[in-house]
Amino acid sequence: MRVMLHAHVDTESGNEAIRNGKMPQMMNSVMEQLKPEAAYFFPSMGRRSCMFIFDMQDSSQLPPVAETFFMELGAEVEIVPVMNADDLKKGLESLKTRG
């Protein structure tokens, strides 16, 4: 299932991760683990934030992904299912057959 992970990084934890060089290592590790179809990095709500769109094959992937952000960066994390335009079209087409 395609999901979006949106993390808001705690400012002090983020500062420390940048100072000690862990931030680039962590982001590289996350990118290798998730193999996202898209990744964005931006300020949001006054904090460093990132967003990854990736295929979550199994719900057991949730703890290792989320805990990295919780434990390493003190981040607030949301993971939600998302669709692209093709997914939406397919879903809406399936409604026609019900009806």
KEVO-677366 format. One record per residue: residue in one letter; x, y, z of N, C-alpha, C, O in turn. Coordinates in pm, 1 decimal. Layout:
N
+----+----------+----------+----------+----------+----------+----------+----------+----------+----------+----------+----------+----------+
| aa |     n_px |     n_py |     n_pz |    ca_px |    ca_py |    ca_pz |     c_px |     c_py |     c_pz |     o_px |     o_py |     o_pz |
+----+----------+----------+----------+----------+----------+----------+----------+----------+----------+----------+----------+----------+
|  a |        X |        Y |        Z |        X |        Y |        Z |        X |        Y |        Z |        X |        Y |        Z |
...
+----+----------+----------+----------+----------+----------+----------+----------+----------+----------+----------+----------+----------+
# end
This chain:
99
+----+----------+----------+----------+----------+----------+----------+----------+----------+----------+----------+----------+----------+
| aa |     n_px |     n_py |     n_pz |    ca_px |    ca_py |    ca_pz |     c_px |     c_py |     c_pz |     o_px |     o_py |     o_pz |
+----+----------+----------+----------+----------+----------+----------+----------+----------+----------+----------+----------+----------+
|  m |     84.6 |   -117.0 |      0.0 |      0.0 |      0.0 |      0.0 |     89.6 |    124.0 |      0.0 |    188.7 |    131.4 |     72.7 |
|  r |     52.4 |    219.5 |    -82.5 |    126.1 |    346.8 |    -87.7 |     88.3 |    428.2 |     36.5 |    -29.5 |    447.4 |     66.5 |
|  v |    191.2 |    475.7 |    107.9 |    168.2 |    555.9 |    227.1 |    256.8 |    679.3 |    223.8 |    356.8 |    684.9 |    152.2 |
|  m |    217.3 |    777.7 |    303.3 |    296.0 |    899.5 |    320.7 |    340.5 |    906.0 |    465.6 |    258.6 |    896.9 |    557.1 |
|  l |    469.4 |    921.6 |    485.9 |    523.6 |    947.3 |    618.3 |    557.3 |   1095.2 |    622.4 |    630.8 |   1145.6 |    537.5 |
|  h |    503.2 |   1164.3 |    721.5 |    529.9 |   1306.8 |    740.2 |    583.6 |   1322.3 |    881.5 |    515.2 |   1291.0 |    978.9 |
|  a |    706.9 |   1370.9 |    891.7 |    770.8 |   1386.7 |   1022.7 |    805.8 |   1532.6 |   1047.4 |    862.4 |   1599.5 |    960.9 |
|  h |    771.7 |   1581.2 |   1166.2 |    810.3 |   1714.7 |   1213.6 |    918.4 |   1692.2 |   1318.9 |    892.3 |   1633.1 |   1423.7 |
|  v |   1038.9 |   1739.0 |   1291.1 |   1154.7 |   1713.7 |   1376.8 |   1160.2 |   1814.2 |   1491.8 |   1142.9 |   1934.4 |   1471.6 |
|  d |   1184.5 |   1763.2 |   1612.2 |   1207.2 |   1849.2 |   1727.5 |   1329.4 |   1936.7 |   1698.8 |   1432.8 |   1886.3 |   1654.8 |
|  t |   1318.0 |   2066.3 |   1723.4 |   1425.1 |   2159.4 |   1687.8 |   1557.0 |   2126.0 |   1756.8 |   1660.2 |   2118.4 |   1690.2 |
|  e |   1556.2 |   2106.1 |   1886.8 |   1681.1 |   2077.5 |   1958.9 |   1741.0 |   1944.4 |   1914.9 |   1862.1 |   1935.1 |   1894.9 |
|  s |   1658.7 |   1842.2 |   1899.5 |   1709.4 |   1712.1 |   1853.5 |   1765.3 |   1722.9 |   1712.5 |   1867.8 |   1662.4 |   1681.0 |
|  g |   1698.0 |   1799.7 |   1627.9 |   1746.1 |   1821.5 |   1491.5 |   1877.6 |   1896.8 |   1489.8 |   1968.3 |   1862.5 |   1414.0 |
|  n |   1888.7 |   2000.6 |   1574.0 |   2013.5 |   2075.6 |   1582.8 |   2129.1 |   1983.8 |   1621.9 |   2236.6 |   1988.5 |   1562.0 |
|  e |   2105.8 |   1901.5 |   1721.6 |   2210.5 |   1810.4 |   1767.9 |   2246.8 |   1708.6 |   1659.5 |   2364.5 |   1678.0 |   1640.5 |
|  a |   2147.5 |   1656.5 |   1589.0 |   2174.3 |   1559.0 |   1482.0 |   2254.2 |   1621.4 |   1368.4 |   2333.4 |   1553.0 |   1303.6 |
|  i |   2234.4 |   1749.8 |   1343.9 |   2312.6 |   1818.9 |   1241.4 |   2454.4 |   1843.5 |   1292.6 |   2551.6 |   1821.0 |   1220.5 |
|  r |   2466.0 |   1889.6 |   1416.7 |   2598.0 |   1918.1 |   1474.7 |   2688.3 |   1794.3 |   1478.2 |   2807.1 |   1801.7 |   1446.7 |
|  n |   2629.7 |   1680.5 |   1516.9 |   2712.6 |   1560.5 |   1532.0 |   2718.3 |   1474.5 |   1405.8 |   2779.4 |   1367.6 |   1406.3 |
|  g |   2655.1 |   1520.2 |   1298.2 |   2663.4 |   1450.5 |   1170.3 |   2567.3 |   1334.8 |   1152.1 |   2574.7 |   1264.0 |   1051.7 |
|  k |   2476.3 |   1313.6 |   1247.9 |   2382.6 |   1201.0 |   1238.2 |   2268.3 |   1224.6 |   1139.1 |   2214.0 |   1129.2 |   1083.4 |
|  m |   2231.9 |   1350.1 |   1117.2 |   2117.5 |   1378.8 |   1029.8 |   2137.9 |   1322.9 |    888.0 |   2050.7 |   1251.0 |    839.2 |
|  p |   2249.2 |   1352.9 |    820.4 |   2266.2 |   1297.9 |    685.5 |   2270.2 |   1145.1 |    684.4 |   2215.0 |   1081.5 |    594.6 |
|  q |   2335.9 |   1087.0 |    784.7 |   2342.2 |    940.8 |    792.9 |   2203.4 |    880.9 |    810.9 |   2168.4 |    782.3 |    746.1 |
|  m |   2124.5 |    941.3 |    899.4 |   1990.8 |    890.2 |    924.9 |   1902.2 |    900.7 |    800.8 |   1831.3 |    806.3 |    766.1 |
|  m |   1906.7 |   1015.9 |    734.6 |   1823.6 |   1033.9 |    615.4 |   1865.7 |    937.9 |    504.5 |   1780.4 |    884.2 |    433.9 |
|  n |   1995.4 |    915.9 |    488.3 |   2042.0 |    818.6 |    389.5 |   1991.8 |    678.6 |    423.6 |   1949.1 |    604.0 |    335.4 |
|  s |   1997.2 |    643.8 |    550.5 |   1950.2 |    513.0 |    595.7 |   1800.5 |    495.8 |    569.3 |   1756.5 |    391.4 |    521.1 |
|  v |   1723.4 |    599.1 |    601.5 |   1578.6 |    594.7 |    578.1 |   1549.9 |    580.2 |    428.8 |   1464.0 |    501.4 |    389.3 |
|  m |   1621.7 |    656.3 |    345.7 |   1601.3 |    648.8 |    201.0 |   1633.0 |    508.3 |    148.3 |   1560.3 |    455.9 |     63.9 |
|  e |   1740.9 |    447.6 |    197.7 |   1776.3 |    312.0 |    156.0 |   1672.0 |    211.2 |    201.0 |   1638.6 |    118.1 |    127.7 |
|  q |   1620.9 |    230.1 |    321.3 |   1522.4 |    137.0 |    377.5 |   1388.7 |    147.3 |    305.3 |   1329.3 |     45.2 |    270.5 |
|  l |   1340.8 |    268.9 |    282.4 |   1206.8 |    288.7 |    226.4 |   1202.3 |    281.7 |     74.4 |   1101.3 |    241.1 |     16.9 |
|  k |   1311.0 |    321.2 |      9.6 |   1312.1 |    333.7 |   -136.0 |   1189.5 |    412.1 |   -182.8 |   1108.9 |    361.2 |   -260.6 |
|  p |   1175.8 |    536.0 |   -135.1 |   1054.3 |    613.1 |   -163.1 |   1042.9 |    652.2 |   -310.0 |   1143.2 |    671.4 |   -378.7 |
|  e |    918.4 |    663.5 |   -356.7 |    896.3 |    714.5 |   -492.2 |    911.6 |    866.1 |   -493.6 |    934.5 |    926.0 |   -598.6 |
|  a |    898.6 |    928.0 |   -375.1 |    920.4 |   1072.3 |   -362.0 |    965.4 |   1101.1 |   -219.6 |    922.8 |   1035.0 |   -124.9 |
|  a |   1052.8 |   1201.4 |   -206.0 |   1099.8 |   1245.7 |    -74.5 |   1114.6 |   1396.9 |    -79.5 |   1172.3 |   1451.2 |   -173.7 |
|  y |   1062.0 |   1465.1 |     22.8 |   1066.2 |   1610.7 |     28.7 |   1112.5 |   1653.8 |    167.1 |   1083.5 |   1587.9 |    266.9 |
|  f |   1184.1 |   1764.2 |    171.7 |   1237.9 |   1818.2 |    296.3 |   1206.5 |   1967.3 |    297.7 |   1237.6 |   2037.7 |    201.6 |
|  f |   1144.3 |   2017.2 |    407.1 |   1092.1 |   2153.3 |    406.5 |   1061.3 |   2198.2 |    548.7 |   1046.4 |   2115.4 |    638.6 |
|  p |   1051.8 |   2330.0 |    569.1 |   1006.0 |   2378.8 |    699.1 |    853.3 |   2372.1 |    704.9 |    784.9 |   2403.2 |    607.4 |
|  s |    801.4 |   2331.4 |    820.0 |    656.4 |   2325.3 |    839.4 |    628.2 |   2346.7 |    987.2 |    693.5 |   2287.1 |   1072.9 |
|  m |    531.5 |   2431.3 |   1016.6 |    494.6 |   2459.5 |   1154.6 |    616.8 |   2503.2 |   1235.7 |    626.3 |   2474.0 |   1354.9 |
|  g |    710.0 |   2573.0 |   1170.9 |    827.6 |   2624.7 |   1238.8 |    934.8 |   2521.9 |   1268.3 |   1028.2 |   2550.1 |   1343.4 |
|  r |    923.2 |   2403.2 |   1210.7 |   1021.1 |   2297.5 |   1237.3 |   1068.5 |   2234.3 |   1107.4 |   1002.0 |   2242.8 |   1004.1 |
|  r |   1185.2 |   2170.4 |   1114.9 |   1231.2 |   2090.7 |   1001.4 |   1131.7 |   1977.1 |    981.8 |   1086.7 |   1914.8 |   1078.0 |
|  s |   1098.5 |   1951.5 |    857.0 |   1002.3 |   1845.2 |    827.8 |   1047.2 |   1767.7 |    705.5 |   1126.0 |   1815.9 |    624.1 |
|  c |    995.8 |   1648.0 |    694.8 |   1021.2 |   1567.3 |    575.5 |    897.6 |   1484.8 |    545.4 |    814.5 |   1458.1 |    632.2 |
|  m |    888.6 |   1445.4 |    419.5 |    775.6 |   1365.9 |    373.5 |    828.9 |   1262.5 |    275.9 |    903.7 |   1295.1 |    183.7 |
|  f |    790.2 |   1139.0 |    296.9 |    828.6 |   1029.5 |    208.7 |    702.4 |    959.3 |    161.2 |    612.5 |    931.3 |    240.5 |
|  i |    695.9 |    931.3 |     32.9 |    588.5 |    849.9 |    -23.0 |    653.5 |    717.0 |    -59.6 |    748.2 |    712.9 |   -138.1 |
|  f |    602.1 |    608.5 |     -2.4 |    663.7 |    478.2 |    -26.8 |    560.4 |    366.9 |    -18.5 |    448.3 |    387.1 |     28.2 |
|  d |    600.4 |    249.8 |    -64.7 |    512.9 |    132.7 |    -63.0 |    537.6 |     55.8 |     66.1 |    645.4 |     -0.3 |     86.1 |
|  m |    437.2 |     53.6 |    153.7 |    447.3 |    -24.5 |    276.4 |    390.1 |   -162.9 |    245.6 |    268.9 |   -180.2 |    233.0 |
|  q |    477.5 |   -258.6 |    234.2 |    438.3 |   -393.6 |    196.2 |    367.2 |   -466.5 |    309.0 |    281.1 |   -551.3 |    285.5 |
|  d |    404.5 |   -432.0 |    432.1 |    348.0 |   -501.1 |    547.7 |    347.3 |   -404.7 |    665.2 |    437.8 |   -322.4 |    679.2 |
|  s |    246.3 |   -414.8 |    748.7 |    236.7 |   -323.1 |    862.3 |    352.4 |   -340.0 |    960.8 |    376.4 |   -252.1 |   1043.6 |
|  s |    423.5 |   -451.3 |    952.6 |    539.0 |   -471.0 |   1041.2 |    653.0 |   -374.1 |   1007.9 |    747.4 |   -361.8 |   1086.0 |
|  q |    646.0 |   -305.5 |    894.1 |    745.6 |   -204.7 |    860.7 |    728.1 |    -78.3 |    944.5 |    821.6 |      0.7 |    957.5 |
|  l |    611.0 |    -58.8 |   1000.5 |    580.0 |     64.1 |   1073.0 |    674.0 |     91.7 |   1190.9 |    728.6 |    201.8 |   1197.9 |
|  p |    695.6 |     -1.8 |   1283.3 |    782.5 |     30.0 |   1397.2 |    924.9 |     71.3 |   1358.5 |    972.0 |    174.0 |   1407.4 |
|  p |    995.6 |     -3.5 |   1273.4 |   1132.7 |     39.8 |   1245.2 |   1140.6 |    175.2 |   1176.2 |   1235.8 |    250.4 |   1197.5 |
|  v |   1041.7 |    206.6 |   1094.0 |   1042.7 |    335.7 |   1025.1 |   1011.6 |    448.3 |   1123.0 |   1087.9 |    544.4 |   1132.9 |
|  a |    902.2 |    437.5 |   1194.1 |    859.5 |    544.8 |   1283.9 |    955.6 |    562.9 |   1400.8 |    985.6 |    676.1 |   1438.6 |
|  e |   1004.0 |    454.2 |   1458.3 |   1091.1 |    464.2 |   1575.9 |   1220.7 |    537.0 |   1545.3 |   1276.2 |    603.5 |   1632.8 |
|  t |   1269.7 |    525.6 |   1423.3 |   1390.1 |    600.0 |   1385.2 |   1367.5 |    748.9 |   1405.7 |   1453.0 |    817.5 |   1461.9 |
|  f |   1254.2 |    799.2 |   1361.0 |   1223.4 |    941.6 |   1375.4 |   1192.7 |    979.0 |   1520.0 |   1235.4 |   1084.4 |   1567.2 |
|  f |   1118.6 |    892.8 |   1591.0 |   1087.3 |    920.4 |   1731.2 |   1214.4 |    924.5 |   1815.2 |   1238.3 |   1020.5 |   1888.5 |
|  m |   1294.6 |    821.3 |   1804.1 |   1409.5 |    806.0 |   1893.3 |   1528.1 |    894.9 |   1856.1 |   1594.0 |    950.4 |   1944.0 |
|  e |   1555.4 |    908.6 |   1727.8 |   1672.9 |    984.2 |   1684.7 |   1648.9 |   1134.5 |   1678.0 |   1740.6 |   1213.5 |   1700.6 |
|  l |   1524.1 |   1174.3 |   1646.6 |   1497.5 |   1316.2 |   1622.2 |   1385.5 |   1374.6 |   1707.0 |   1351.0 |   1491.5 |   1690.3 |
|  g |   1328.1 |   1296.6 |   1797.1 |   1217.7 |   1346.3 |   1878.3 |   1103.8 |   1399.0 |   1793.1 |   1037.3 |   1495.7 |   1830.2 |
|  a |   1081.3 |   1335.5 |   1678.8 |    984.8 |   1385.7 |   1580.5 |    841.6 |   1344.1 |   1611.3 |    816.8 |   1242.2 |   1675.7 |
|  e |    749.0 |   1425.1 |   1564.0 |    608.5 |   1387.3 |   1556.5 |    591.1 |   1323.8 |   1418.9 |    633.7 |   1381.2 |   1318.6 |
|  v |    529.6 |   1207.0 |   1413.1 |    522.8 |   1131.0 |   1288.9 |    378.5 |   1094.3 |   1256.8 |    303.0 |   1049.8 |   1343.3 |
|  e |    342.6 |   1113.7 |   1131.6 |    214.2 |   1067.4 |   1079.0 |    244.1 |    973.8 |    963.0 |    330.5 |   1002.7 |    880.2 |
|  i |    174.1 |    863.2 |    956.9 |    182.3 |    774.1 |    841.3 |     39.6 |    745.0 |    799.5 |    -39.4 |    690.2 |    876.4 |
|  v |      7.7 |    782.6 |    676.2 |   -129.2 |    768.4 |    626.7 |   -128.9 |    708.0 |    487.2 |    -36.6 |    731.4 |    409.2 |
|  p |   -233.2 |    629.4 |    455.2 |   -243.2 |    579.1 |    318.0 |   -272.5 |    694.9 |    223.2 |   -347.2 |    786.8 |    256.9 |
|  v |   -213.4 |    689.4 |    104.8 |   -234.7 |    792.5 |      3.3 |   -253.0 |    726.8 |   -133.5 |   -219.7 |    610.0 |   -153.7 |
|  m |   -306.9 |    805.6 |   -226.5 |   -326.8 |    759.0 |   -363.7 |   -263.5 |    857.6 |   -459.7 |   -253.5 |    976.8 |   -430.6 |
|  n |   -220.8 |    807.2 |   -574.3 |   -186.3 |    896.8 |   -683.8 |   -308.7 |    905.3 |   -775.8 |   -411.7 |    844.3 |   -747.2 |
|  a |   -298.2 |    979.1 |   -884.0 |   -414.1 |    999.2 |   -972.3 |   -463.4 |    867.3 |  -1031.7 |   -584.0 |    847.0 |  -1045.6 |
|  d |   -371.3 |    778.1 |  -1066.5 |   -412.4 |    648.6 |  -1122.0 |   -487.8 |    565.2 |  -1019.3 |   -586.6 |    499.8 |  -1052.8 |
|  d |   -441.4 |    567.0 |   -894.0 |   -510.5 |    494.5 |   -787.1 |   -652.5 |    548.4 |   -767.8 |   -747.8 |    471.7 |   -754.1 |
|  l |   -665.0 |    680.6 |   -766.8 |   -796.5 |    742.5 |   -750.1 |   -889.1 |    703.2 |   -863.6 |  -1004.3 |    666.6 |   -840.2 |
|  k |   -840.1 |    710.4 |   -985.2 |   -920.8 |    673.9 |  -1102.1 |   -969.5 |    529.5 |  -1091.2 |  -1087.1 |    501.2 |  -1114.1 |
|  k |   -879.2 |    439.1 |  -1056.5 |   -915.1 |    297.8 |  -1040.6 |  -1020.5 |    280.1 |   -931.4 |  -1116.6 |    205.0 |   -948.3 |
|  g |  -1001.6 |    350.1 |   -818.9 |  -1098.3 |    340.4 |   -709.1 |  -1234.7 |    393.7 |   -747.7 |  -1336.9 |    333.4 |   -714.8 |
|  l |  -1237.1 |    506.3 |   -817.3 |  -1365.3 |    563.4 |   -859.8 |  -1433.8 |    476.0 |   -965.2 |  -1556.2 |    463.1 |   -966.0 |
|  e |  -1353.8 |    416.2 |  -1053.9 |  -1410.4 |    325.9 |  -1153.8 |  -1476.4 |    205.2 |  -1086.6 |  -1579.4 |    157.0 |  -1133.8 |
|  s |  -1417.9 |    156.3 |   -977.1 |  -1474.7 |     40.2 |   -909.1 |  -1610.3 |     73.7 |   -847.4 |  -1690.9 |    -16.3 |   -823.6 |
|  l |  -1636.3 |    200.5 |   -821.4 |  -1766.0 |    239.4 |   -765.0 |  -1877.7 |    223.5 |   -868.2 |  -1992.3 |    197.0 |   -832.0 |
|  k |  -1844.9 |    239.5 |   -995.4 |  -1944.1 |    224.2 |  -1101.2 |  -2000.0 |     82.2 |  -1105.5 |  -2118.4 |     63.1 |  -1133.1 |
|  t |  -1917.3 |    -15.7 |  -1078.8 |  -1960.4 |   -154.8 |  -1087.6 |  -2049.9 |   -194.3 |   -969.7 |  -2119.5 |   -295.6 |   -976.3 |
|  r |  -2048.7 |   -116.9 |   -864.5 |  -2132.9 |   -146.5 |   -748.2 |  -2276.1 |   -104.8 |   -770.5 |  -2369.8 |   -166.0 |   -719.3 |
|  g |  -2290.7 |     -2.0 |   -845.9 |  -2406.5 |     59.9 |   -851.8 |  -2528.6 |     76.0 |   -904.9 |  -2603.2 |    164.2 |   -862.5 |
+----+----------+----------+----------+----------+----------+----------+----------+----------+----------+----------+----------+----------+
# end
